[in-house]
Amino acid sequence: MSPITIRLAREDEFDVIAQIWVQGWLAPLDGRESSPPDNLFETLRARIPRELAAGWELSVAVQDERIVGMMALTLAEERLDQLFVAEALRSKGVGRQLLDHAKARMPRRF
């Protein structure tokens, strides 16, 4: 496997980013009686451009030209808003690399 790179997301990647976000959102529901909200993918996908306009910096983790993680920061508030890793790559260091990137982008704190 190739190393993971982290870069800013592009608009043509929003569908893939939303799918990773959905996977992460649903993971805690596994085995529970709760069900996800209707239209979760559409809701999260529509939220991306709104959050970018409101100040998000949206980055993706990429491996072998495939998006394997996403992270949203609000730099003005020094806040990590979202961080999700594709289901197949959880516990493989992708989240750690995204967190390290967040620390580099917000060195005072987050």
N, C-alpha and C positions, 0 to 999 in steps of 0.2 A: 504494500500500500504506500501511496505517496504521502508526503507530509501535508499537514493541514495549513492552509493559508486563511487569513482573515482580511476581508476587504469590505468596503461599502457596498450595500445592496443596490441593484439596478431595478428599475420599474418592471422590466420584463421577467423578473424573478419573484414578483409578489405572490403568485399562485403557489409556488413551491414553498416559499417562506410561510404562507398561511397554512399549508398542509403540515409542516413541521410544528407550527404553533398549535394546531388542532391536536396532533398526536400527543404533544406535551400536556395540553389541557385535559385530554381524556385519560391519560395514564393513571392519575389518582382515582379514577372512577372504576378501574378494572376490578371486577368481583363485587362491586357494590350495587345496590338496588337503584341508585341514582342514575338518571339518564342525562345525556348532554342536551343543552338547549337546541331547539329547532334551528336549522340553518346556521350552525356554528361556523362552518367554513366561510360562508358568505359574509357573516358578521365580522369575523376576524379579517378577512380579505379586504372588506370595505374600510376597516379601521386603519389599515396601514397608511394610506395616503393622508388621512386626516391627522394621524399622529405625527407624520413627517412634517406636515404643515405647521403643527403646533410645537415643533422643536425636537422631535426624535432624531437621533443619529442611528440608522439601521445598518447593522453589519451582518455579514454571513461568514460562516466557516465553510471552506470549500476543500474537498479532497477528490482527486481524480476528476476534476471539472464538474463535480456534483456538490450541491449544497447539502451540508450535513448538520448545520446548526444556524441559529439566528440569535441576535442580541440587539436590543433596543436600549439606547442610553438617552437621558435628557441631561445634556452637559451643563446647561445653565443652572440646573438644580442639583448637579452632581448625583444623579440618581440612575441606578440600573432598573429599567422598567420591565424588561422581558429577557429571558434567556432560556432557549429550548434547543435540544439536540434531537436529531432524527433517531427514532426508536432503535434502529439497527446498530447505532454507534454509541449508545449510552454506556457509561462506565468504561470508555476507551480514551479518556483524556480530552475530548473535544470541549466539554464544559469548562474544564480547567484552563484551556487555552483561551476560551472566550472571556473567562474571568480575569485572566492575566491581561488581556487586551483592554478590558474595562479599567483595570488599575492603571494601565499606561495612559489611557485617555483622560482619566480623572485622578491624577497622582496625589492630590491632597486628601481625597476620601471619596467614598460613594456609599 
